[in-house]
Structures are given as C-alpha cells and as structure tokens.
Amino acid sequence: MEITPETLEWKEAYKLLVGSILPRPIAFVSTLAEDGTANAAPFSFFTAICASPMLVCFSPMRRGKDGAKKDTLVNIENTRQFVINIVSEGIASQMNDCAIEFSPEVDEINETGLTKEPSKKIKVPRIRESLVHLECELYQVLDFGDQPGAGSLVIGKVVHVHVADDLYNNGRIDSEKLKPLGRMAGNTFTDPLVRTFDMVRKTEAGK
C-alpha cells in the first residue's frame, strides 16, 4: 500500500499516525484557566526531548469541528505553567473521562472524582492520584496551522518532579510498580509491561 498524505482527509491521516506510532505514553496535563478553574486532559502525542535542560513535549491537536484551540493550550499560553501527571492503571477511568470536551468553566479534576494537590514550584495543581508529576514552565510553543487536524507542539521545562516513595530506588523508577498505561489506536489502551525483554546495547559495531 502506497499512500500520499496530501491526498487524505485529516481524520484519515490521523488514523494512520495513531495506528502506526504505538504504544504511546499518555501525558495527563493539568492547567489553570485565568479565573483559577483547574483543567485536566490526556494527550498521547507525548515524549521527552532532553535531560539538560530537562525538556518534555506534547502536542494538542486543534478541535475537529472548528479548528479552535483546546482549553489546555489556551491555559498554558496564558499562565505559562502546566503539570504532566503520569497515568497508571489505577486512574485509567478518570483519565478517560477527562477526555470529554467539557466547557471551560468545568473543573475536570473535581468532576471525575480526582484530587487536586498543590505543586511545589508552580501555581498549577497536580493530581494526587498520579504517582509521578512533572511540574513544567512553558519553554516554547510551535503552531502548525489553525484548521481541524492541525496542532501545536508544547515544550515544557521541568522545574520539579514528584515521585511516589515506593517507586523510587537508587535513582530509578520501578516501572512494574508504576504500571504506566499506553495508548493504542481507537479506544484501545495497553499495559506496556505485559511482555518485556532486555537487550544490551553494543558499545562498538559488531561487538
């Protein structure tokens, strides 16, 4: 099958992306509106960039109906702060409920039965039930169009990290205890630890 992206409607292109790039980690992003209302929404276009400075990024797409910015992006542009709450299986249902397009005045954290916890260095609350939190200050936003299917790349500088005590050992996070969720295509999620295996990276070609 040979496909030219320019010939596709954006929804078809989206299906190709999410069906090929997987499993994807989930950034459960909490923000604050200008009036102080908390917002929380999951994004599976999410990854790390570098360790020094510690930068992470996620990509909120424009709304499919009218190309408008999502509340998360609007809030980040206004406050320049956000928290990435890592999603474990214990909060899968609430995370999924936060994907509903609530109106801006709705506090998704309260609405879904989650709990707000003060952050250490920023004003945006983190979600208590998450086991790892990355407090971020906005580093840069890159916009790629303003039509349905377009999106933005939000780059955040991590200014503080919270890790549940029982996950952290000798500078490493125990992924088996974290039990992170990944996103597949459609409505499917996965536990990436169902099957794992190790491969030692070679230090020289052929050795």
C-alpha positions as CSV (number, residue, x, y, z in Angstrom):
1,M,0.0,0.0,0.0
2,E,1.4,3.4,-1.1
3,I,-0.2,6.5,0.5
4,T,0.4,10.2,-0.2
5,P,-0.6,12.2,2.9
6,E,-1.7,15.2,0.9
7,T,-4.4,13.1,-0.7
8,L,-6.0,12.2,2.7
9,E,-8.6,14.0,4.8
10,W,-7.1,14.9,8.2
11,K,-9.1,12.2,10.0
12,E,-7.7,9.5,7.7
13,A,-4.2,10.8,8.2
14,Y,-4.8,10.8,12.0
15,K,-5.8,7.1,11.9
16,L,-2.6,6.3,10.1
17,L,-0.5,8.0,12.7
18,V,-2.2,6.5,15.7
19,G,-2.3,3.1,14.2
20,S,1.5,3.2,13.4
21,I,3.1,5.0,16.3
22,L,2.3,2.9,19.3
23,P,2.1,2.3,22.1
24,R,2.2,5.9,23.0
25,P,2.7,7.2,26.6
26,I,0.0,9.5,27.9
27,A,0.5,13.0,29.3
28,F,-2.3,13.7,31.7
29,V,-1.9,17.5,31.7
30,S,-3.3,19.8,34.4
31,T,-3.6,23.5,33.9
32,L,-5.3,26.6,35.3
33,A,-7.6,29.0,33.5
34,E,-7.2,32.7,34.1
35,D,-10.1,32.6,36.5
36,G,-8.5,29.9,38.5
37,T,-10.5,26.9,37.2
38,A,-8.5,23.7,37.0
39,N,-8.4,21.8,33.8
40,A,-7.1,18.2,33.1
41,A,-6.9,16.4,29.8
42,P,-4.9,13.5,28.4
43,F,-2.7,13.7,25.3
44,S,-0.9,10.7,23.7
45,F,1.3,12.7,21.4
46,F,3.9,13.0,24.2
47,T,7.6,12.4,24.8
48,A,10.8,13.6,26.4
49,I,13.2,15.8,24.5
50,C,16.4,16.1,26.6
51,A,17.8,15.8,30.1
52,S,19.8,19.1,30.4
53,P,17.8,21.2,30.4
54,M,15.1,18.7,31.3
55,L,12.5,19.3,28.5
56,V,9.4,17.4,27.6
57,C,6.7,18.0,25.0
58,F,3.2,17.1,24.0
59,S,1.0,18.0,21.1
60,P,-2.6,19.2,21.5
61,M,-4.4,19.0,18.2
62,R,-7.0,21.6,17.2
63,R,-10.6,20.8,17.7
64,G,-12.0,18.7,14.9
65,K,-15.2,20.8,14.5
66,D,-13.8,24.3,14.0
67,G,-10.0,24.2,14.5
68,A,-10.2,26.1,17.8
69,K,-7.5,25.7,20.4
70,K,-8.2,23.3,23.2
71,D,-8.6,24.7,26.7
72,T,-5.3,23.1,27.8
73,L,-3.3,25.1,25.2
74,V,-5.2,28.3,25.9
75,N,-4.5,28.0,29.6
76,I,-0.8,27.2,29.1
77,E,-0.4,30.2,26.8
78,N,-2.0,32.4,29.4
79,T,-0.3,31.1,32.6
80,R,2.9,29.6,31.1
81,Q,2.7,26.6,33.5
82,F,1.4,23.1,33.5
83,V,1.8,19.7,35.2
84,I,2.2,16.4,33.4
85,N,0.7,13.7,35.6
86,I,1.8,10.2,34.5
87,V,-1.1,7.8,34.0
88,S,-1.1,4.5,35.9
89,E,-3.8,1.8,35.5
90,G,-5.3,2.9,38.8
91,I,-6.6,6.2,37.3
92,A,-7.4,4.9,33.8
93,S,-11.1,5.5,34.1
94,Q,-10.8,9.1,35.4
95,M,-8.2,9.9,32.8
96,N,-10.5,8.7,30.1
97,D,-13.4,10.7,31.4
98,C,-11.3,13.9,31.3
99,A,-11.0,13.4,27.5
100,I,-14.7,14.6,27.3
101,E,-14.9,18.1,25.9
102,F,-16.3,19.8,29.0
103,S,-17.0,23.5,28.8
104,P,-14.1,25.8,30.1
105,E,-15.8,26.6,33.4
106,V,-15.9,22.9,34.4
107,D,-13.1,21.7,36.8
108,E,-12.4,18.2,35.3
109,I,-10.4,17.1,38.3
110,N,-13.3,17.6,40.6
111,E,-15.8,16.4,38.0
112,T,-14.1,13.0,37.7
113,G,-13.5,12.4,41.4
114,L,-9.8,13.1,41.3
115,T,-8.0,15.2,43.9
116,K,-6.0,18.4,43.4
117,E,-2.7,18.6,45.2
118,P,-0.6,21.8,45.4
119,S,2.6,21.8,43.3
120,K,5.9,22.8,44.7
121,K,7.2,25.5,42.3
122,I,4.2,26.5,40.2
123,K,0.6,27.5,40.8
124,V,-1.0,24.7,38.7
125,P,-2.2,21.8,40.9
126,R,-1.1,18.3,40.3
127,I,-3.4,15.2,40.5
128,R,-2.8,13.4,43.8
129,E,-3.7,10.0,42.5
130,S,-1.0,10.1,39.9
131,L,2.3,8.5,41.0
132,V,4.7,10.8,39.1
133,H,4.3,14.5,38.4
134,L,6.4,16.8,36.2
135,E,5.9,20.4,37.1
136,C,6.6,22.4,34.0
137,E,7.1,26.0,32.9
138,L,6.4,26.8,29.3
139,Y,9.6,26.8,27.2
140,Q,8.1,27.2,23.7
141,V,5.0,26.7,21.6
142,L,5.2,25.9,17.9
143,D,2.0,26.2,16.0
144,F,1.3,24.2,12.8
145,G,-1.9,25.6,11.2
146,D,-5.2,26.6,12.6
147,Q,-7.6,24.2,10.8
148,P,-9.2,21.0,12.1
149,G,-6.4,18.4,12.3
150,A,-3.7,20.9,12.8
151,G,-1.9,21.2,16.1
152,S,0.8,22.7,18.3
153,L,4.0,21.4,19.9
154,V,4.1,22.5,23.6
155,I,7.6,22.3,25.1
156,G,7.9,22.5,28.8
157,K,10.9,22.8,31.1
158,V,10.6,20.5,34.1
159,V,11.2,22.5,37.2
160,H,10.2,20.0,39.8
161,V,9.5,16.2,39.9
162,H,7.4,14.3,42.4
163,V,7.7,10.5,42.6
164,A,5.8,8.2,45.0
165,D,8.3,7.0,47.6
166,D,7.8,3.3,47.0
167,L,8.5,3.7,43.2
168,Y,12.0,5.3,43.7
169,N,15.0,3.2,44.3
170,N,18.7,4.2,43.7
171,G,17.8,7.0,41.3
172,R,15.5,4.8,39.2
173,I,11.7,4.5,39.0
174,D,10.3,1.0,39.4
175,S,8.2,0.7,36.2
176,E,6.5,-2.5,37.5
177,K,5.1,-0.6,40.4
178,L,4.3,2.5,38.3
179,K,2.2,0.4,35.9
180,P,2.0,3.1,33.2
181,L,-0.6,2.9,30.5
182,G,0.0,3.3,26.8
183,R,-2.4,4.4,24.1
184,M,-3.1,2.3,21.0
185,A,-5.4,3.1,18.1
186,G,-9.1,3.8,18.6
187,N,-10.4,3.1,22.1
188,T,-7.6,0.6,23.0
189,F,-5.1,1.1,25.8
190,T,-2.3,-1.2,26.8
191,D,-0.1,-2.0,29.8
192,P,3.3,-2.0,28.2
193,L,4.7,-4.3,30.9
194,V,2.6,-7.3,29.8
195,R,5.6,-8.5,28.0
196,T,9.1,-7.0,28.4
197,F,12.6,-8.1,27.4
198,D,16.1,-6.8,27.7
199,M,18.7,-6.2,25.0
200,V,22.2,-4.9,25.9
201,R,23.3,-2.1,23.6
202,K,26.6,-2.9,21.9
203,T,29.4,-0.4,22.5
204,E,31.1,-1.0,19.1
205,A,29.8,-2.1,15.8
206,G,29.6,-5.9,15.7
207,K,30.7,-6.3,19.4
